[in-house]
Amino acid sequence: ILQQPFYNHVRSSFRHASIHQSDSSPFYAALDAWLIWLEPWNVNEMNMRDFSPRQATQRIIGSTANNHAHRRRNVYYPKHNHKSRYSSVWEPYIAANLHVYATPLAIFLRRARELDFGAKKVQRSMTTLRRVFRVFTPEVVDAISRHLTGSSNLSHIVQRHNFTLGSFAPPPGPQTLSSCQNDMKALLEEIQFQHLKKVRDLDVVDRFLAYLESFFQSGVVSGEEREMHRLL
């Protein structure tokens, strides 16, 4: 019941909401809800050790649809540097939510080029990217790709998912993540461009200090380079 309106809510927020406002803005609120929906295997809920695929839908709906503060405190978002706990047992869940994974990701990657990678906000922007990228592990991307191309044995689940989305589902036929790869490349090039521009704008003294700081892995420039390495 909620999948279609939730799908459209995330798409609309990613397309039209401001990406430069606070973490409580519509864009980041949609991002939080989207990540809960995408990775139930990584979300910890208080007093509940079992977060199995069988119970995932009920808990996700409770986490994303209920706006009461006392309810939201029961959900713990995984940190951007936490290792994913995904396993193949969750693949039917991916098939049942295929376009909730693929379509908002494509929109997010295009909008992410608008993030501020300047000295004051680069850490926040990098953390936002890493929160998203940690979901799309090689195993998850492989599952998404197989479902998009129709080469999995769960096509009946994908068909039911398309029926649920109705007219909002992508056109029928094989699809790929190639556009996401192109957008990802453009995003990384934008990050690298802003970083190099920042380095070029340093005066002689600041460049020398940045050079010294690199030996101790400290300082803004060295910190940005470490973040870029983690992102890659």
Secondary structure, 3 states (H helix, E strand, C coil): CCHHHHHHHHHHHHHHCCCCCCCCCHHHHHHHHHHHHHCHHHCEECCECCCCHHHHHHHHHHHHHCCCHHHHCCEECCCCCCCCCCCHHHHHHHHHCHHHHHHHHHHHHHHHHHCCCCCCCHHHHHHHHHHHHCCCCHHHHHHHHHHHHCCCCCHHHHHHHHHHHHHHCCCCCCCCCHHHHHHHHHHHHHHHHHHHHHHHCCCHHHHHHHHHHHHCCCCHHHHHHHHHHHHC
